Amino acid sequence: MLEFDLIARIRARAAVRDDVVLGIGDDCALLAPPPGMQLAVTMDTLNAGVHFPPETAPYDIGWKALAVNLSDLAAMGASPAWCTVSLSLPEATDAFIDGFSDGFLSLAQQHQFALIGGDTTQGPLSISVTAQGLIEPGMALRRDGAKVGDTIWVSGTLGDAAAALAQWKHGKTMHPTLRARLDRPTPRVALGRALRGIATSCIDISDGLLADLAHICRASGVGACVHATALPASSALCEVFSDDERYRLQASGGDDYELCFTAGAERSDEIHALALQLGLPLTCVGKIEDGHQVRYDDVDFAMTEFGYQHFVNTFSSKV
């Protein structure tokens, strides 16, 4: 498929928004942001063999490429608005482009998210998405607001995606439930919006709970204590992995794309009510403390000792 045919195929299927003055097809997109709103901007890159197995279905690659960016917007409490995508492809086949577009645009439509442009090139399979969202001034969820005494919460369950990736890397068949969490993460956009005014800090869990919680702690100048037995686990994860393996995957595996947030202890009833309202488990897993360490079951870790690190390509948790 030629580049311009590829662009035309994607353009024909992309949704539009009233605030997109000019979308795909020109040198730039033209946008008309609502007056008085702030712009939240994020960008993520996914590479075959790192973020997903090379044999992953094109639909799932498209879905995940957008989902991880939506997760960043969710962590800030922003409403999704527009995005661009850059595709590096070994070969632009009709089957790949149609499948990728189906996954990407299906998720985009769920969130009224407009694809407004991008770029294509030939090369190893890699996808970069830049996403923009809108948020009212002073309402963004940030990493630097956690206070001593706050409780630490996570959404959903942890460790499923990392477990699937671990199975793949060891040549094992991925459990279907675990693989679904790896291939199609659910960005918690509604939760992010609902946490504004409740959470004191928030981050999405991409590199592992302890690593991402450490970002909150560094930004806020605090420490934290997390309890392994409190971490929410799916029945599939418990079925396939031992407790010790499960705790490691949940703490430092990454690719969850759930939200980790802190809130005053007095907000617990509000958060439980929110969980019922959204139909989404929200679990208290620990507490913010004074200090500069993250304690995991009473073992102290420096804030650089865990989580996925791309340039060493290994999970470095000492748990």
C-alpha positions, 0 to 999 in steps of 0.5 A: 500500500502506498503512503497516500493510500494509507493516509486516505484509508485512515482519514476516511474512518476517523471521527471528527469533533466540532473543535477540529477546524482542519484535520487529517490531510494538510500540513497541520491540523487546526484546532479551536480549544474551548476558551478558559480550558487548559491543554494536557499533552502526552506522548507514548511509544510502543515497540514490538517485542518490548510492549507487545509480542510481535505476533499480536493482532493488529486490532490489539496493537491499535487499541493499546497504542491509544489506550496507554495515552488515554491512561496518561490523560486519565491520571491527570483528570483530563477529558480526551480531545485529539490525537496524532499517530506516527507509524513505523511499519515493515510493510503496510498491508491492507490487513494490518492497516484495517485491523490497526485502524479498527482497534485504534478508532474503536477506542477513540470513538468510545471517548470522543477522541479525534485523530487529527494527523500523523506520519508513516514510515517504513521500518521496524514495527513501532507506534508513537501517539501524541494525545491532547486532553482538556481540563479546567484550570486548577483541577488537574491531578498531579504527582506532587500533592501526597501528604503524610497520613494519606491512604494509597489506592489502586483501581482494578487488579494488578499484575495481569499484563506483566504475567502474560508478558512473562509467560510469552518471554519464557515460551509459554502459552499466555493465559487468555484472561491475562493476555486480554489485559496485556493486549487491551488495557482499559484506560480509567478516564471516568475514574480520573475525572471523578477523582478531581477534588478527592485525590491528593495525587495520582499516576497511571501504573505503567512501569509497576506499582512501586516504581510509579508510586515512587514518582509520587513520593519523590514529587511530594517529598514523602515516603510510603508503605505498601502491603503485598497482601492488600494488592488486588489480584485476578483469579487468573493470576492467582491460578497461574502464579504462586503467591511470591511470583504474584506479589513480584509481578503486582509490585513491579511488573508494569503494563497495568494502566490502572490508576494509583492515587492518594487521598486523605483518610477521611475520604475512604467512604467517598472512594468506596461509594465511587467504586460502586458508582463506576462498577470498578474495584478501588482498593486501599493498599497502603499509606503515605509516611514521612521519609524517603523510602518506599516500604513493601511489607516492611522492607525498605527500598530506595526509590530507584530499586524497582520497576521496568527500566527500558535501557537495561531491559529488565525488571529490577525489583529486589522484592 
